[in-house]
Each structure stands twice: as structure tokens, then as C-alpha cells.
Amino acid sequence: MHQENYDVVILGTGPAGLQAAIHSSRKNVSVLILGKQDRSSLWWAHIENFCCMSGISGEQILKTGMEQAQSFGAVFLDEDVLKISAPDLSNLGGESFSITTETKQIKAKSVIIATGTTRNKLGVPGEKELLGKGVSYCVECDGNFFRNEPVAVVGNESAAAGGALHMAELTDQVHLVCSKAEISSKLMEQLKEKGVTVHDGVEVNEIEGNGQVSGLVLDNGKTLPVNGVFIELGAKGIMSLAASLGVQLDENMKFIEADKQQRTNVPGIFAAGDICGPPLQMAKAVGEGCVAGINAANFAKKH
Ligand SMILES: Cc1cc2nc3c(=O)[nH]c(=O)nc-3n(C[C@H](O)[C@H](O)[C@H](O)COP(=O)(O)OP(=O)(O)OC[C@H]3O[C@@H](n4cnc5c(N)ncnc54)[C@H](O)[C@@H]3O)c2cc1C
């Protein structure tokens, strides 16, 4: 297998990875950015809440970001990382990380993990067809579009309860649908105070609508007449890669722990964006990408 060497290798071509590539390649180090761009969460989004730009498609942002990164010298490889291994961390001087992609073996002095998260799906009819037409995976991103309209939030944990409380600030017709609620009594009280209707112990059978969501069909025979359905079932990160390197994860094993310099506990490995936890937003992803890019380049220069 062909082997290549880079100072900095960035896993992920979403906004965190692209911003990291822009900042690290301007520090005169060699940079490779890996991943399939149409798998970024941003690809399907339409951004209204990013400072200084409005009404722009995620696809357009990603394509522009890629052109910028390449213009500063970053090399792009449209492949997934399959394996990554660390040098002997007790003796790091000059050693490199080994990264295996679909076709290449790559050595890197520092690595930035910016692989984002995958939102868990409900897996019911209507979910895919009505995505962006009333179905959303992000209360913070899309909640505002449903002011004063009837909505349902689907999920069992505090993220779903938090989503329902967020929506209760915007509309007084909020349903929280849980197959098995795992929500603290304090949060339950808050939901009651805010007038959220909690349906516990029910499954969703279908999301109804003809080009736009019109109802949520439950397995107890009821159909909730809603215009918006927020699926808050949590997010899966690509944790096995990180865990295999000994990178510290949060207590729920969902996100990577990184400090304010975007350093993980493993010297030379940085992390940025959604993989570092909420808020799962582009503004946070690019901020963290910038910090990670600068620090990963500095690390590579020193080693
Ligand atoms: C429908 C929708 C609407 C949204 N709307 C908004 C909004 O209005 N405003 C807002 O701020 N945010 C919004 N978001 C959230 C925003 O898209 C994310 O916060 C942002 O994309 C996170 O950036 P990231 O770089 O961390 O991860 P991502 O953009 O998800 O990028 C992850 C990258 O990692 C790559 N990758 C994954 N696994 C591997 C691997 N093994 N090897 C190599 N590469 C890999 C992927 O191919 C991808 O390129 C929305 C998200 C969705 C899903």
C-alpha cells in the first residue's frame, strides 16, 4: 500500500475539519484533510443562524470551504479512515501516527478528529420523505420556524425534554412523545409547568403529511395534529477510532473530551466540532476547528 507523510492529518471535511485545514495550512505545514464531504451534517442544512451570512445552503458553504483550504495548500482525499494507531506515547519524540484509509497508509505528526456525529433516526415511514418539511433533528436550528405552531418532540432522555422546553418558549402546543421516558422528576415538573403534554410509553408508527408534516401517528391509536416533529434521540459519534487510541470520552461515551486548546488527553491528537459535544452547531464547529488547526500545526512543528 502506498505511504504518504504529512505534518497534520484532519479526519472530517465538515466545517470543523475545513476551518482546521484553513488555519493549519496557513502555518506552513503540510496538511491532509480526509473524508466524504456529502456525509457532513451540514450538507443537507440551510443555514440561517451563522453570523454574517444568511439563507445559504450547507452544500455551498462546504464547497467554498474546501476551495479555500485547497488554495492555502491543504490536500484533500475523499476517503474514510479505517484505522489509526498511535506511537509509543511515553516516547513521542519524532514519531508519527499511522492512518489507514480505503487505499492509503499515511503518517502524521498530529491528528485532528473532526468526524462529527450521526443523529439517531426513528426509522418510521414519513421520516425520510418529510425531512426538512417539518421533520428536524435539531430544535436549536429549526425551532424558530415553528413559532405558535403545534409540534412534537420525540425522545426519552434529557435532550428531548430540553428540546420540548425550548419549543415551549416558542409555542404553547408542544407534545413530548417517549417510548420509555428517562427524565428526572425536576425536568418532568418543568415540562408540566410549561404546559408540555407528555405521552409516555407510546411508540411512533408514522409521520404523516403530504409534502409537509401534518400529524404524528402513535401506536395507541391517536394521531397528534402537528406541523413539526423534532427527533431528539441523541447522536452517535465515530467513537471506536478515538477509543482505540486511548482518547478520553465523556461519561456517556458519546463525545470526545477536549480542553480549550482542543487538545485531547493523547499528545498530538486534537478534536473539534460536533464530536466534542453540544451545541451541535456550525458556529461552534468552526471556532473549535480554528483553535485545533493552529495548535495541531504548532505541535507538528515542534515534533
Ligand atoms: C438537517 C440539519 C440542519 C442543521 N441546521 C443547522 C443550522 O441551521 N445551523 C447550525 O449552526 N447548524 C446546523 N446543523 C448542525 C451542523 O450541520 C453541524 O453542527 C456541523 O456540520 C458540525 O460540523 P462538524 O465538522 O463537526 O461535523 P460534520 O459537518 O458532520 O462533518 C463530519 C465529517 O467527518 C467525516 N467522517 C466521518 N467519519 C469519518 C471517517 N471514518 N473517516 C474520515 N472522515 C469521516 C464525514 O464524511 C464529514 O465530512 C444542522 C444539522 C442538520 C443535520
The ligand as a Tripos MOL2 file, in Angstrom:
@<TRIPOS>MOLECULE
LIG
   53    58     1     0     0
SMALL
NO_CHARGES

@<TRIPOS>ATOM
      1 C1        -30.7130   18.8480    8.9830 C.3       1 LIG1
      2 C2        -29.6680   19.6440    9.7510 C.ar      1 LIG1
      3 C3        -29.8260   21.0280    9.8570 C.ar      1 LIG1
      4 C4        -28.8580   21.7860   10.5440 C.ar      1 LIG1
      5 N1        -29.0240   23.1300   10.6210 N.ar      1 LIG1
      6 C5        -28.1100   23.8830   11.2560 C.ar      1 LIG1
      7 C6        -28.2430   25.2950   11.3360 C.ar      1 LIG1
      8 O1        -29.2130   25.8770   10.8450 O.2       1 LIG1
      9 N2        -27.2570   25.9950   11.9750 N.ar      1 LIG1
     10 C7        -26.1740   25.4000   12.5290 C.ar      1 LIG1
     11 O2        -25.3030   26.0890   13.0580 O.2       1 LIG1
     12 N3        -26.0200   24.0600   12.4760 N.ar      1 LIG1
     13 C8        -26.9560   23.2880   11.8660 C.ar      1 LIG1
     14 N4        -26.8100   21.9320   11.8180 N.ar      1 LIG1
     15 C9        -25.6740   21.3390   12.5190 C.3       1 LIG1
     16 C10       -24.3620   21.4520   11.7220 C.3       1 LIG1
     17 O3        -24.5430   20.8790   10.4270 O.3       1 LIG1
     18 C11       -23.2500   20.7340   12.4750 C.3       1 LIG1
     19 O4        -23.1320   21.3140   13.7620 O.3       1 LIG1
     20 C12       -21.9120   20.8510   11.7640 C.3       1 LIG1
     21 O5        -21.9760   20.3220   10.4490 O.3       1 LIG1
     22 C13       -20.8350   20.0990   12.5620 C.3       1 LIG1
     23 O6        -19.6430   20.1580   11.8850 O.3       1 LIG1
     24 P1        -18.5100   19.0290   12.0750 P.3       1 LIG1
     25 O7        -17.4170   19.4440   11.1480 O.co2     1 LIG1
     26 O8        -18.2270   18.8260   13.4980 O.co2     1 LIG1
     27 O9        -19.1770   17.6690   11.5620 O.3       1 LIG1
     28 P2        -19.8320   17.3080   10.1670 P.3       1 LIG1
     29 O10       -20.2360   18.5260    9.4240 O.co2     1 LIG1
     30 O11       -20.9000   16.3140   10.4410 O.co2     1 LIG1
     31 O12       -18.6570   16.6260    9.3460 O.3       1 LIG1
     32 C14       -18.1350   15.3830    9.7180 C.3       1 LIG1
     33 C15       -17.1760   14.9220    8.6400 C.3       1 LIG1
     34 O13       -16.4750   13.7640    9.1050 O.3       1 LIG1
     35 C16       -16.3800   12.8330    8.0470 C.3       1 LIG1
     36 N5        -16.1590   11.4890    8.5950 N.ar      1 LIG1
     37 C17       -16.9760   10.7360    9.3650 C.ar      1 LIG1
     38 N6        -16.3980    9.5550    9.6170 N.ar      1 LIG1
     39 C18       -15.1900    9.5660    9.0230 C.ar      1 LIG1
     40 C19       -14.1160    8.6370    8.9210 C.ar      1 LIG1
     41 N7        -14.1590    7.4320    9.4840 N.pl3     1 LIG1
     42 N8        -13.0240    8.9940    8.2140 N.ar      1 LIG1
     43 C20       -12.9400   10.2160    7.6290 C.ar      1 LIG1
     44 N9        -13.9190   11.1340    7.6820 N.ar      1 LIG1
     45 C21       -15.0250   10.7950    8.3660 C.ar      1 LIG1
     46 C22       -17.7010   12.9990    7.2950 C.3       1 LIG1
     47 O14       -17.5980   12.4550    5.9840 O.3       1 LIG1
     48 C23       -17.8150   14.5310    7.3090 C.3       1 LIG1
     49 O15       -17.0570   15.0690    6.2700 O.3       1 LIG1
     50 C24       -27.7510   21.1490   11.1520 C.ar      1 LIG1
     51 C25       -27.6010   19.7540   11.0390 C.ar      1 LIG1
     52 C26       -28.5570   19.0150   10.3670 C.ar      1 LIG1
     53 C27       -28.3870   17.5060   10.2860 C.3       1 LIG1
@<TRIPOS>BOND
     1     1     2 1
     2     2     3 ar
     3     2    52 ar
     4     3     4 ar
     5     4     5 ar
     6     4    50 ar
     7     5     6 ar
     8     6     7 ar
     9     6    13 1
    10     7     8 2
    11     7     9 ar
    12     9    10 ar
    13    10    11 2
    14    10    12 ar
    15    12    13 ar
    16    13    14 ar
    17    14    15 1
    18    14    50 ar
    19    15    16 1
    20    16    17 1
    21    16    18 1
    22    18    19 1
    23    18    20 1
    24    20    21 1
    25    20    22 1
    26    22    23 1
    27    23    24 1
    28    24    25 2
    29    24    26 1
    30    24    27 1
    31    27    28 1
    32    28    29 2
    33    28    30 1
    34    28    31 1
    35    31    32 1
    36    32    33 1
    37    33    34 1
    38    33    48 1
    39    34    35 1
    40    35    36 1
    41    35    46 1
    42    36    37 ar
    43    36    45 ar
    44    37    38 ar
    45    38    39 ar
    46    39    40 ar
    47    39    45 ar
    48    40    41 1
    49    40    42 ar
    50    42    43 ar
    51    43    44 ar
    52    44    45 ar
    53    46    47 1
    54    46    48 1
    55    48    49 1
    56    50    51 ar
    57    51    52 ar
    58    52    53 1
@<TRIPOS>SUBSTRUCTURE
     1 LIG1         1 GROUP 0 **** ****
